[in-house]
Amino acid sequence: MSRYGLKTMVWSELDPQQQQVLLARPAMDSGNRKQAVADIIGAVRNGGDASVQELTQRLDGISPQTYSYDAAALAKAWKSISPELAQALQDAAGRIKAFHQADVPTNIEIETAPGLRCSVVYRPLQTVGLYVPGGSAPLVSTVLMLAIPAQIAGCSEIILCSPPNAQGHVPAEILAAASLCGVSQVFCCGGAQAIAAMAYGTRQIPRCHKIFGPGNSWVTEAKQQVSQDPAGAAIDMPAGPSEVLVIADAAALQGNGAELIAWDLLSQAEHGPDSQVLLLTDSRELANAVIEQLDRLAPASPRATILDQSLRSSRIILTADLAVAMQVSERYAPEHLILNTADARERAQQVRQAGSVFIGRWTPESLGDYCSGPNHVLPTYGWARSHSALGVTDFLRRMTLQEASASALQMVGPCAEILAGFEGLDAHRMAVSARLQQITSAQERDV
């Protein structure tokens, strides 16, 4: 028996209700957090920077030694980090920039009728706020993933909030990463108070039009609340615990394949106790081998305590074939989907609902987290059914323009008159009809 209660579940032996339960994600229970977060937001709106710092002291138990960091401080931090980390950051940033630069949308203009010019143009958001969580290690990769597309989009002001470390500072590594990709200013605050400060603005922290970045349940709740307030700020996407779904066949067993799959599962399970990992396979031998590897590897992990909880929500599912595995994946809509099969590239073309897809034996999800190029900010908790991976377009506004000549209005206007009349919106109809009458009168005078 697995120490984590892991066992292979046979999909075809489950009834529809059991299948639904098997694919259920860990519940996100906000409890009394809604009101507590609303109180924090209200305090920041009323008290500004003083409330942000007081809340940080009270909730995090740390008083920031430095509240804000300007461009000079960011540049200084860059010089303080190790050459090895600096090189890795530059390498990763180069690939992330290359990928996102290629993803910049193009303005278009067409004539939908002679003389009727219609355009789409993209305009950058002016001020955006990035949230980078604290924790056991500074998440420098998140800085790159958020700031680089904002920089490419041309946002005029990019600010970043991150909680203080034990010494009361934003870690130098976070500041260094920020200096590499166009962040204007960094503020030493975290949690719901940081989200509130960016949404409504304080004397020092600019009000942001949109807020980006992951965080704990308090941050997530704060983002939801400010996004629902017309006076607040938009947010990137709904967020939930991290997750990965692996589809593997018997060919993945070659070499130390079961161990590789186990590491892929553990790499997401270690994010937090509510993370969820799934393995779908048509090979019982592989399923059993992966369970053995998880039991062997997880207890030795520095995050063994977290894994002890998250692996209990894991799923090892045996399907009749890979086609069924693909159907189950589409139903689950994972944040990360790893295809470790002999025909992975072909199967990737069938995927419709996943945040990001990792193709083949040599493409661990960790590459996407750090340095392959695509963004690691992805929809979780089933939101991949309707939301996309973060990209440059999230930092842009899509705006349409249209211009009609007199002759175009004569051609197209009657269509608008009929439709407006049918809908009973007479002023809409007259806005067209009055112009057509003027054009007709002018033409008659010229004759």
C-alpha positions as CSV (number, residue, x, y, z in Angstrom):
1,M,0.0,0.0,0.0
2,S,1.3,3.4,-0.9
3,R,2.3,5.6,2.0
4,Y,0.2,8.4,0.4
5,G,-2.8,6.2,-0.2
6,L,-2.1,6.2,-4.0
7,K,-3.7,3.5,-6.0
8,T,-4.5,3.0,-9.7
9,M,-8.2,3.8,-10.5
10,V,-9.6,2.1,-13.5
11,W,-11.6,4.7,-15.4
12,S,-14.0,2.3,-17.1
13,E,-15.0,0.7,-13.8
14,L,-16.3,4.0,-12.4
15,D,-19.8,5.3,-12.9
16,P,-20.3,8.9,-14.1
17,Q,-20.7,10.2,-10.6
18,Q,-17.5,8.4,-9.4
19,Q,-15.6,9.8,-12.4
20,Q,-16.8,13.3,-11.5
21,V,-15.6,12.9,-7.9
22,L,-12.2,11.5,-9.1
23,L,-11.6,14.6,-11.2
24,A,-12.8,17.0,-8.5
25,R,-10.2,19.6,-7.4
26,P,-9.5,20.3,-3.8
27,A,-12.1,22.8,-2.5
28,M,-11.1,26.4,-2.1
29,D,-12.9,27.5,1.0
30,S,-12.6,31.2,1.7
31,G,-14.4,30.8,5.1
32,N,-14.4,34.1,6.8
33,R,-11.7,35.4,4.5
34,K,-14.1,37.5,2.4
35,Q,-14.9,39.9,5.2
36,A,-11.4,40.0,6.5
37,V,-10.1,40.9,3.1
38,A,-12.8,43.5,2.6
39,D,-11.7,45.0,5.9
40,I,-8.1,45.1,4.8
41,I,-9.1,46.8,1.5
42,G,-11.1,49.3,3.3
43,A,-8.3,50.1,5.7
44,V,-5.9,50.7,2.8
45,R,-8.4,52.9,0.9
46,N,-8.8,55.0,4.1
47,G,-5.2,55.0,5.5
48,G,-3.0,54.7,2.4
49,D,0.7,53.9,2.9
50,A,0.5,54.0,6.7
51,S,-2.2,51.4,6.7
52,V,-0.2,49.2,4.2
53,Q,2.8,49.3,6.5
54,E,0.8,48.8,9.6
55,L,-1.0,45.8,8.1
56,T,2.3,44.3,6.9
57,Q,3.6,44.5,10.5
58,R,0.5,43.1,12.0
59,L,-0.2,40.3,9.5
60,D,3.3,39.3,8.4
61,G,5.0,40.1,11.6
62,I,7.7,42.2,9.8
63,S,8.2,45.9,9.6
64,P,9.6,46.9,6.2
65,Q,13.0,48.6,6.5
66,T,12.6,50.0,3.0
67,Y,9.2,50.7,1.6
68,S,10.0,51.6,-2.0
69,Y,12.8,51.0,-4.4
70,D,13.5,53.3,-7.4
71,A,15.4,52.6,-10.6
72,A,18.8,53.4,-8.9
73,A,18.1,50.8,-6.2
74,L,17.1,48.2,-8.8
75,A,20.3,48.8,-10.7
76,K,22.3,48.5,-7.5
77,A,20.7,45.2,-6.7
78,W,21.6,43.8,-10.1
79,K,25.3,44.4,-9.3
80,S,24.9,42.5,-6.0
81,I,23.7,39.2,-7.2
82,S,25.9,36.3,-8.2
83,P,27.3,36.1,-11.7
84,E,25.7,32.7,-12.2
85,L,22.3,33.9,-11.3
86,A,22.7,37.1,-13.4
87,Q,23.6,35.0,-16.4
88,A,20.7,32.6,-15.9
89,L,18.3,35.6,-15.6
90,Q,19.7,37.1,-18.8
91,D,19.4,33.8,-20.7
92,A,15.9,33.2,-19.5
93,A,14.8,36.8,-20.2
94,G,16.2,36.5,-23.8
95,R,14.1,33.5,-24.6
96,I,11.0,34.9,-22.9
97,K,11.4,38.2,-24.8
98,A,11.9,36.4,-28.1
99,F,8.7,34.3,-27.6
100,H,6.5,37.2,-26.5
101,Q,7.9,39.6,-29.1
102,A,6.7,37.1,-31.8
103,D,3.3,37.1,-30.1
104,V,2.6,40.9,-30.5
105,P,-0.7,41.3,-32.3
106,T,-0.8,43.3,-35.5
107,N,-3.0,46.3,-36.2
108,I,-5.3,45.7,-39.2
109,E,-7.4,47.9,-41.5
110,I,-9.9,46.7,-44.1
111,E,-12.7,48.2,-46.2
112,T,-15.9,46.3,-45.4
113,A,-17.6,48.3,-48.2
114,P,-16.1,50.8,-50.7
115,G,-15.2,53.9,-48.6
116,L,-16.0,52.2,-45.3
117,R,-12.7,51.8,-43.5
118,C,-12.6,49.7,-40.3
119,S,-9.5,49.1,-38.2
120,V,-8.3,47.3,-35.1
121,V,-5.5,49.0,-33.2
122,Y,-3.8,47.9,-29.9
123,R,-2.9,50.4,-27.2
124,P,-0.8,49.6,-24.1
125,L,-2.3,49.8,-20.6
126,Q,-0.8,52.8,-18.9
127,T,-0.1,51.7,-15.4
128,V,0.1,48.0,-14.4
129,G,0.8,46.4,-11.1
130,L,2.7,43.1,-10.7
131,Y,2.5,40.9,-7.6
132,V,5.3,38.6,-6.8
133,P,4.8,36.4,-3.7
134,G,7.3,35.8,-1.0
135,G,8.1,32.5,0.6
136,S,11.0,30.2,1.0
137,A,12.7,31.5,-2.2
138,P,12.4,34.7,-4.2
139,L,10.3,34.0,-7.3
140,V,12.6,35.7,-9.8
141,S,11.0,33.7,-12.6
142,T,7.6,35.3,-11.9
143,V,9.2,38.8,-12.2
144,L,10.4,37.9,-15.7
145,M,7.1,36.3,-16.7
146,L,5.0,39.3,-15.7
147,A,7.3,42.3,-16.5
148,I,8.6,41.2,-19.9
149,P,5.3,41.1,-21.7
150,A,4.3,44.4,-20.0
151,Q,7.6,45.9,-21.2
152,I,7.0,44.6,-24.8
153,A,3.4,45.9,-24.8
154,G,4.8,49.4,-24.0
155,C,3.1,50.0,-20.6
156,S,4.3,53.4,-19.5
157,E,4.5,52.5,-15.8
158,I,5.2,49.0,-14.4
159,I,5.2,48.7,-10.6
160,L,5.8,45.6,-8.5
161,C,4.8,44.7,-5.0
162,S,6.5,41.9,-3.0
163,P,6.4,41.1,0.7
164,P,9.4,41.7,2.9
165,N,11.8,38.9,3.8
166,A,12.9,38.3,7.4
167,Q,15.2,41.3,7.3
168,G,12.4,43.6,6.2
169,H,13.5,44.0,2.6
170,V,12.4,42.9,-0.9
171,P,15.2,40.3,-1.7
172,A,17.9,41.7,-3.9
173,E,17.3,38.9,-6.4
174,I,13.7,40.2,-7.0
175,L,15.0,43.7,-7.4
176,A,17.7,42.6,-9.8
177,A,15.2,40.7,-12.0
178,A,12.9,43.8,-12.0
179,S,15.8,45.9,-13.2
180,L,16.3,43.6,-16.1
181,C,12.8,44.0,-17.6
182,G,11.6,47.5,-17.2
183,V,9.9,47.7,-13.8
184,S,9.6,51.4,-12.8
185,Q,9.4,50.9,-9.0
186,V,9.2,48.2,-6.4
187,F,7.3,48.4,-3.1
188,C,7.9,46.2,0.0
189,C,4.4,45.0,0.8
190,G,2.5,41.8,0.2
191,G,-0.9,40.2,0.8
192,A,-4.3,41.7,0.4
193,Q,-3.0,45.1,1.4
194,A,-0.6,45.2,-1.6
195,I,-3.4,44.3,-3.9
196,A,-5.6,47.0,-2.4
197,A,-2.8,49.6,-2.7
198,M,-2.3,48.9,-6.4
199,A,-6.0,48.8,-7.1
200,Y,-6.9,52.2,-5.5
201,G,-3.5,53.9,-5.2
202,T,-1.8,55.6,-2.2
203,R,0.4,58.6,-2.0
204,Q,3.4,56.5,-3.0
205,I,1.9,53.6,-4.9
206,P,0.3,54.5,-8.2
207,R,-3.2,53.4,-8.9
208,C,-3.0,50.6,-11.5
209,H,-5.4,49.8,-14.3
210,K,-4.8,46.1,-14.1
211,I,-3.1,43.8,-11.6
212,F,-1.2,40.6,-12.4
213,G,0.5,37.8,-10.6
214,P,-0.1,34.7,-8.4
215,G,-0.5,34.6,-4.6
216,N,-2.0,32.8,-1.7
217,S,-5.7,32.6,-0.9
218,W,-5.7,36.1,0.7
219,V,-4.2,37.7,-2.5
220,T,-6.6,35.7,-4.7
221,E,-9.6,36.9,-2.7
222,A,-8.4,40.5,-2.8
223,K,-7.9,40.4,-6.5
224,Q,-11.4,39.1,-7.0
225,Q,-12.9,41.8,-4.8
226,V,-11.1,44.7,-6.4
227,S,-11.9,43.4,-9.9
228,Q,-15.6,43.4,-9.0
229,D,-15.5,47.1,-7.9
230,P,-15.9,49.7,-10.7
231,A,-13.5,51.9,-8.7
232,G,-10.9,49.0,-8.4
233,A,-8.7,47.4,-11.0
234,A,-8.9,44.6,-13.6
235,I,-7.0,41.4,-12.9
236,D,-5.2,38.9,-15.1
237,M,-7.3,35.8,-14.5
238,P,-9.0,33.7,-11.8
239,A,-6.5,31.7,-9.8
240,G,-6.4,28.4,-8.0
241,P,-3.9,25.9,-6.8
242,S,-1.2,24.7,-9.2
243,E,-1.8,21.4,-11.1
244,V,-0.4,19.1,-13.7
245,L,-1.9,16.2,-15.7
246,V,0.5,13.7,-17.3
247,I,-0.5,11.4,-20.1
248,A,2.0,8.6,-20.6
249,D,2.1,5.3,-22.4
250,A,4.2,2.1,-22.0
251,A,7.0,3.7,-24.1
252,A,7.6,6.2,-21.3
253,L,8.9,3.4,-19.1
254,Q,12.1,3.2,-21.1
255,G,15.2,3.9,-19.1
256,N,14.3,5.6,-15.8
257,G,11.0,6.8,-17.3
258,A,8.9,6.1,-14.2
259,E,11.2,8.3,-12.1
260,L,11.0,11.1,-14.7
261,I,7.2,11.1,-14.5
262,A,7.3,11.0,-10.7
263,W,9.5,14.1,-10.7
264,D,7.1,15.8,-13.1
265,L,4.3,15.1,-10.7
266,L,6.3,16.1,-7.6
267,S,7.4,19.4,-9.2
268,Q,3.8,20.6,-9.1
269,A,2.7,18.8,-6.0
270,E,5.4,20.6,-4.0
271,H,3.8,24.1,-4.7
272,G,1.4,23.7,-1.9
273,P,-0.8,21.3,0.1
274,D,-3.8,22.0,-2.2
275,S,-1.9,21.4,-5.4
276,Q,-3.2,18.5,-7.5
277,V,-1.3,16.1,-9.9
278,L,-2.8,13.4,-12.1
279,L,-1.3,10.6,-14.2
280,L,-3.4,9.1,-17.0
281,T,-2.0,6.0,-18.7
282,D,-3.1,2.9,-20.6
283,S,-0.2,0.9,-18.9
284,R,-0.8,-0.6,-15.5
285,E,2.9,-1.4,-15.3
286,L,3.7,2.2,-15.7
287,A,1.1,3.3,-13.2
288,N,2.4,1.0,-10.5
289,A,6.0,2.0,-11.2
290,V,5.2,5.7,-10.8
291,I,3.5,5.1,-7.5
292,E,6.6,3.2,-6.3
293,Q,8.8,6.2,-7.4
294,L,6.5,8.7,-5.6
295,D,6.7,6.7,-2.4
296,R,10.5,6.6,-2.7
297,L,11.2,10.2,-3.8
298,A,8.7,12.3,-1.9
299,P,9.8,11.5,1.7
300,A,13.3,12.7,0.9
301,S,12.1,16.0,-0.5
302,P,12.8,19.3,1.3
303,R,9.1,19.9,0.9
304,A,8.0,16.5,2.2
305,T,5.5,18.0,4.6
306,I,3.7,19.7,1.7
307,L,3.9,16.6,-0.4
308,D,2.4,14.5,2.3
309,Q,-0.8,16.5,1.9
310,S,-0.9,17.3,-1.8
311,L,-0.2,13.7,-2.9
312,R,-3.3,12.5,-1.1
313,S,-5.3,14.5,-3.6
314,S,-3.4,13.0,-6.5
315,R,-4.9,10.7,-9.0
316,I,-3.4,7.7,-10.9
317,I,-6.0,6.7,-13.6
318,L,-5.8,3.7,-15.9
319,T,-7.7,4.2,-19.2
320,A,-8.6,1.7,-21.9
321,D,-6.4,3.6,-24.4
322,L,-4.8,7.0,-24.9
323,A,-7.8,8.3,-26.8
324,V,-9.8,8.0,-23.5
325,A,-7.0,9.6,-21.6
326,M,-7.2,12.6,-24.0
327,Q,-10.9,12.8,-23.4
328,V,-10.5,12.8,-19.6
329,S,-7.8,15.5,-19.9
330,E,-10.1,17.7,-22.0
331,R,-12.8,17.3,-19.3
332,Y,-10.4,18.2,-16.5
333,A,-8.8,21.2,-18.5
334,P,-5.4,21.2,-16.7
335,E,-3.1,24.1,-16.1
336,H,-0.2,22.1,-17.3
337,L,-0.5,19.1,-19.6
338,I,2.5,16.8,-20.2
339,L,2.2,14.4,-23.1
340,N,4.9,11.7,-22.6
341,T,3.8,9.3,-25.3
342,A,5.3,7.9,-28.5
343,D,3.1,10.1,-30.6
344,A,3.1,13.2,-28.4
345,R,3.5,15.7,-31.1
346,E,0.4,14.4,-33.0
347,R,-1.7,14.2,-29.8
348,A,-0.8,17.8,-28.9
349,Q,-2.7,18.9,-32.0
350,Q,-5.8,17.4,-30.5
351,V,-5.7,19.4,-27.2
352,R,-8.3,22.1,-26.9
353,Q,-8.4,22.8,-23.1
354,A,-5.1,23.2,-21.3
355,G,-3.1,26.1,-20.1
356,S,0.2,25.0,-21.6
357,V,1.2,21.7,-23.2
358,F,4.6,20.0,-22.8
359,I,5.4,17.6,-25.6
360,G,7.5,14.5,-25.3
361,R,9.9,12.8,-22.9
362,W,12.5,15.6,-22.9
363,T,10.1,18.6,-22.1
364,P,9.7,18.8,-18.4
365,E,7.2,21.4,-17.1
366,S,10.0,23.0,-15.3
367,L,11.3,24.4,-18.6
368,G,8.1,26.4,-19.0
369,D,8.3,27.6,-15.4
370,Y,11.7,29.2,-15.9
371,C,13.3,29.6,-19.3
372,S,11.8,28.1,-22.5
373,G,9.9,31.2,-23.5
374,P,6.2,30.8,-23.1
375,N,4.6,32.3,-20.0
376,H,4.2,30.3,-16.8
377,V,1.2,32.4,-15.6
378,L,-1.6,30.0,-16.6
379,P,-5.3,29.4,-15.9
380,T,-5.9,26.9,-13.1
381,Y,-8.8,25.2,-11.4
382,G,-10.6,24.4,-14.7
383,W,-10.3,28.0,-16.1
384,A,-8.4,26.7,-19.0
385,R,-11.8,26.0,-20.6
386,S,-12.2,29.7,-21.1
387,H,-9.0,31.6,-20.2
388,S,-5.6,31.7,-21.9
389,A,-2.0,31.7,-20.9
390,L,-0.7,35.2,-20.0
391,G,0.8,37.1,-22.9
392,V,1.4,40.5,-24.4
393,T,-2.2,41.0,-25.3
394,D,-3.1,41.0,-21.6
395,F,-1.2,44.2,-21.3
396,L,-2.9,45.8,-24.3
397,R,-6.3,47.2,-25.1
398,R,-7.9,46.2,-28.4
399,M,-9.7,49.2,-29.9
400,T,-11.7,49.5,-33.2
401,L,-11.9,52.5,-35.5
402,Q,-14.2,53.1,-38.4
403,E,-14.7,55.9,-41.0
404,A,-17.3,56.1,-43.7
405,S,-17.3,58.4,-46.7
406,A,-20.5,59.9,-47.9
407,S,-20.8,57.4,-50.7
408,A,-20.2,54.6,-48.2
409,L,-23.0,55.9,-45.9
410,Q,-25.3,55.9,-48.9
411,M,-24.4,52.3,-49.6
412,V,-24.5,50.9,-46.1
413,G,-26.8,53.3,-44.3
414,P,-30.1,51.8,-45.5
415,C,-29.1,48.5,-43.8
416,A,-28.7,50.3,-40.5
417,E,-32.0,52.1,-41.0
418,I,-33.9,48.8,-41.5
419,L,-32.3,47.1,-38.5
420,A,-32.8,50.1,-36.2
421,G,-36.4,50.4,-37.3
422,F,-37.0,46.7,-36.6
423,E,-35.5,47.1,-33.1
424,G,-37.7,50.2,-32.4
425,L,-34.7,52.5,-31.8
426,D,-35.8,55.5,-33.8
427,A,-33.0,57.9,-32.8
428,H,-30.5,55.3,-34.1
429,R,-32.4,55.2,-37.4
430,M,-32.6,59.0,-37.6
431,A,-28.8,59.4,-37.0
432,V,-28.4,57.7,-40.3
433,S,-31.5,59.0,-42.1
434,A,-30.7,62.7,-41.3
435,R,-27.3,62.3,-42.9
436,L,-28.6,60.6,-45.9
437,Q,-31.1,63.4,-46.4
438,Q,-28.2,66.0,-46.2
439,I,-26.2,64.0,-48.8
440,T,-29.2,63.8,-51.1
441,S,-29.9,67.5,-50.8
442,A,-26.3,68.4,-51.5
443,Q,-26.3,66.2,-54.6
444,E,-29.5,67.7,-55.8
445,R,-28.1,71.3,-55.4
446,D,-25.0,70.3,-57.4
447,V,-27.0,69.0,-60.3
